[in-house]
Amino acid sequence: HALLTLLISGNFAEIKSTVFKKYNKTNLFKITASDICERFKLVLFLALVLILNVSQGMDWKTTIKMSSMCGIVMAAEFVADWIKHSFITKFNSIQSKIYPQYSLLLAGDVTGIGHEGVNLDHSHAVVKRLGFAQIPLVCVMLRFMTEALRYYAERQQQSGDGDEYHYRGWLAMQIVIIWSLLCVFKLLLGAYLQRICTAKLEAAPELKKTP
């Protein structure tokens, strides 16, 4: 509960530090991109903490309770961002229709439209636009998952029949299956994002007027 209070109070401290400053459309896009990265990091960290606790033998009742706390943290993050952007757009006379323009900009990065003469991968263009640092998060995730697998292995060995080689082979098979499923999910998610971004660009009125 102390961590929950700290995270929620940090959201309101963020509101206090940003709402009474002067912003233009470019600065607002930087704040929006920062919020996108922050939400992704928050989801990742909460998921890693939950996985680590489950691997240590946490029961279902405690797991459900912790999951509800994670939901409260995410809801507080959404509310804080909504209040922050409401104040920024109100005090700086920025219309809310600027956000669909931001989404079109990111959709162009995903589909590659507007980057025809640039030798740059589409996914990297989005990462560069948002200022998203991937390598540190990968290192943190690998560290957490290594610890989770170690705790899970210790629990399985204590409750198993003691056949270490059989258990190691079963664990390696589980890792390969999970990795394959994640790769398939990444491909499907990429194809889905390409589809909805293309549809969004085709439905944009400003692009329809372009001959």
C-alpha positions as CSV (number, residue, x, y, z in Angstrom):
1,H,0.0,0.0,0.0
2,A,3.0,2.3,0.6
3,L,4.2,1.7,-3.0
4,L,0.6,2.3,-4.3
5,T,0.4,5.6,-2.4
6,L,3.9,6.6,-3.7
7,L,3.0,5.9,-7.3
8,I,-0.3,7.7,-7.2
9,S,1.2,10.8,-5.4
10,G,3.9,10.9,-8.1
11,N,1.1,11.3,-10.7
12,F,-0.3,14.3,-9.0
13,A,3.3,15.8,-8.5
14,E,3.6,15.4,-12.3
15,I,0.4,17.3,-12.8
16,K,1.6,20.1,-10.5
17,S,4.9,20.5,-12.3
18,T,3.5,20.7,-15.9
19,V,0.1,22.3,-16.0
20,F,1.1,25.9,-15.4
21,K,3.8,26.2,-18.0
22,K,3.7,27.5,-21.6
23,Y,3.5,24.9,-24.3
24,N,3.1,24.8,-28.0
25,K,2.0,22.0,-30.3
26,T,5.6,20.7,-30.7
27,N,6.1,20.6,-26.9
28,L,2.7,19.0,-26.4
29,F,3.7,16.2,-28.8
30,K,6.9,15.6,-26.8
31,I,4.8,15.3,-23.6
32,T,2.4,12.9,-25.4
33,A,5.2,10.8,-26.6
34,S,6.7,10.7,-23.1
35,D,3.3,9.6,-21.7
36,I,3.1,6.8,-24.2
37,C,6.6,5.5,-23.2
38,E,5.8,6.0,-19.5
39,R,2.6,3.9,-19.8
40,F,4.4,1.1,-21.5
41,K,7.2,1.1,-18.9
42,L,4.6,1.1,-16.1
43,V,2.7,-1.9,-17.6
44,L,6.0,-3.7,-18.1
45,F,7.3,-3.1,-14.6
46,L,4.0,-4.1,-13.0
47,A,3.8,-7.3,-15.1
48,L,7.4,-8.2,-14.2
49,V,6.8,-7.6,-10.5
50,L,3.6,-9.7,-10.7
51,I,5.4,-12.5,-12.5
52,L,8.3,-12.5,-10.0
53,N,5.9,-12.8,-7.1
54,V,3.9,-15.6,-8.7
55,S,7.1,-17.5,-9.4
56,Q,7.9,-17.3,-5.7
57,G,4.7,-19.2,-4.8
58,M,2.2,-16.4,-4.2
59,D,-1.3,-17.8,-3.9
60,W,-4.2,-16.9,-6.1
61,K,-5.9,-14.8,-3.6
62,T,-2.9,-12.6,-3.1
63,T,-2.3,-12.6,-6.9
64,I,-5.8,-11.3,-7.5
65,K,-5.3,-8.6,-4.8
66,M,-2.0,-7.5,-6.3
67,S,-3.5,-7.5,-9.8
68,S,-6.3,-5.2,-8.6
69,M,-3.7,-2.9,-7.1
70,C,-1.9,-2.8,-10.5
71,G,-5.2,-1.9,-12.1
72,I,-5.6,1.0,-9.6
73,V,-2.1,2.3,-10.4
74,M,-2.9,2.2,-14.2
75,A,-6.2,3.9,-13.7
76,A,-4.5,6.6,-11.6
77,E,-2.0,7.1,-14.4
78,F,-4.7,7.5,-17.0
79,V,-6.6,10.0,-14.8
80,A,-3.5,12.0,-14.1
81,D,-2.6,12.2,-17.8
82,W,-6.1,13.2,-18.7
83,I,-6.1,16.0,-16.1
84,K,-2.7,17.1,-17.2
85,H,-3.5,17.3,-20.9
86,S,-6.8,19.0,-20.2
87,F,-5.1,21.8,-18.3
88,I,-2.3,22.1,-20.9
89,T,-4.7,22.4,-23.8
90,K,-7.0,24.7,-21.9
91,F,-4.4,27.2,-20.7
92,N,-2.4,27.2,-24.0
93,S,-5.5,27.5,-26.3
94,I,-4.7,24.3,-28.1
95,Q,-7.6,22.5,-29.7
96,S,-8.1,18.8,-28.9
97,K,-8.1,17.9,-32.7
98,I,-4.3,18.1,-32.5
99,Y,-4.2,14.6,-31.0
100,P,-5.6,12.9,-34.2
101,Q,-2.9,14.8,-36.1
102,Y,-0.3,13.2,-33.7
103,S,-1.8,9.8,-34.4
104,L,-1.6,10.4,-38.1
105,L,2.1,11.3,-37.7
106,L,2.8,8.0,-35.8
107,A,0.7,6.1,-38.3
108,G,2.9,7.4,-41.1
109,D,5.9,6.2,-39.2
110,V,4.4,2.7,-38.8
111,T,3.4,2.3,-42.4
112,G,6.4,4.1,-43.9
113,I,4.3,6.7,-45.7
114,G,6.4,9.9,-45.8
115,H,9.6,8.0,-45.3
116,E,10.0,6.6,-48.9
117,G,13.4,8.1,-49.4
118,V,14.8,7.2,-46.0
119,N,16.7,3.9,-45.4
120,L,15.1,3.3,-42.0
121,D,13.0,0.5,-40.6
122,H,9.4,1.5,-39.9
123,S,9.4,0.2,-36.3
124,H,12.7,2.1,-35.6
125,A,11.1,5.3,-37.0
126,V,8.4,5.0,-34.4
127,V,10.9,4.4,-31.6
128,K,13.0,7.4,-32.8
129,R,9.9,9.6,-32.9
130,L,8.8,8.7,-29.4
131,G,12.2,8.7,-27.9
132,F,11.8,5.2,-26.6
133,A,14.9,3.5,-25.0
134,Q,14.6,-0.2,-25.7
135,I,17.9,-1.7,-24.5
136,P,17.6,-0.7,-20.8
137,L,14.1,-2.2,-20.6
138,V,15.3,-5.4,-22.3
139,C,18.1,-5.7,-19.7
140,V,15.6,-5.2,-16.8
141,M,13.2,-7.7,-18.3
142,L,15.9,-10.3,-18.8
143,R,17.1,-9.8,-15.2
144,F,13.6,-10.2,-13.8
145,M,12.7,-13.2,-15.9
146,T,16.0,-14.9,-14.9
147,E,15.1,-14.5,-11.3
148,A,11.6,-15.7,-11.9
149,L,12.8,-18.8,-13.7
150,R,15.2,-19.5,-10.9
151,Y,12.5,-19.3,-8.2
152,Y,10.2,-21.4,-10.4
153,A,12.9,-24.0,-10.9
154,E,13.6,-24.2,-7.2
155,R,9.9,-24.7,-6.4
156,Q,9.5,-27.4,-9.1
157,Q,12.5,-29.3,-7.8
158,Q,11.2,-29.2,-4.3
159,S,7.8,-30.6,-5.3
160,G,9.1,-32.9,-8.1
161,D,10.5,-36.4,-8.2
162,G,14.1,-35.3,-8.2
163,D,14.9,-36.1,-11.8
164,E,17.0,-33.0,-12.6
165,Y,17.7,-33.8,-16.2
166,H,14.1,-34.5,-17.0
167,Y,13.1,-31.2,-15.3
168,R,15.7,-29.2,-17.1
169,G,14.5,-30.5,-20.5
170,W,10.9,-29.7,-19.6
171,L,11.9,-26.2,-18.5
172,A,13.8,-25.6,-21.7
173,M,10.8,-26.8,-23.8
174,Q,8.6,-24.4,-21.9
175,I,11.0,-21.5,-22.6
176,V,11.1,-22.3,-26.3
177,I,7.3,-22.6,-26.5
178,I,6.8,-19.3,-24.7
179,W,9.4,-17.6,-26.9
180,S,7.8,-18.9,-30.1
181,L,4.4,-17.7,-28.9
182,L,5.8,-14.3,-28.2
183,C,7.4,-14.1,-31.7
184,V,4.1,-15.1,-33.3
185,F,2.3,-12.5,-31.2
186,K,4.8,-9.8,-32.3
187,L,4.3,-10.6,-36.0
188,L,0.5,-10.6,-35.6
189,L,0.6,-7.4,-33.6
190,G,2.8,-5.7,-36.3
191,A,0.5,-6.8,-39.1
192,Y,-2.5,-5.5,-37.1
193,L,-0.9,-2.2,-36.5
194,Q,0.0,-1.9,-40.1
195,R,-3.6,-2.5,-41.1
196,I,-5.2,0.0,-38.7
197,C,-2.6,2.7,-39.4
198,T,-3.1,2.3,-43.2
199,A,-6.9,2.5,-42.7
200,K,-6.4,5.6,-40.5
201,L,-4.3,7.3,-43.1
202,E,-6.7,6.4,-45.9
203,A,-9.6,7.8,-43.9
204,A,-7.8,11.1,-43.0
205,P,-9.7,14.0,-44.7
206,E,-6.5,16.0,-45.2
207,L,-4.9,13.2,-47.1
208,K,-8.0,12.6,-49.3
209,K,-7.8,16.2,-50.5
210,T,-4.2,15.6,-51.7
211,P,-4.2,14.7,-55.4
